Amino acid sequence: MATSDRRGTSLTEHCPSCADRTSHVVSVEIVTENDESSNAAFSREPYRVTQCERCGTQTKTRMNDA
């Protein structure tokens, strides 16, 4: 399950698929991680989501790992 800020922001970033700097829509999603413990319902983590506006490639990066 994920919730997100669908508004996003447009930024110019490197796209590994295009091998160039392109415009990306950037947003944050809160993801409930799949944990087998009884605390799974409380294991929500923020992820930075980018999507290239040229090719559509999407990447997710766990913000606590950045």
Order of alpha helices (4+ residues) and beta strands (2+ residues): beta-beta-beta-beta-beta
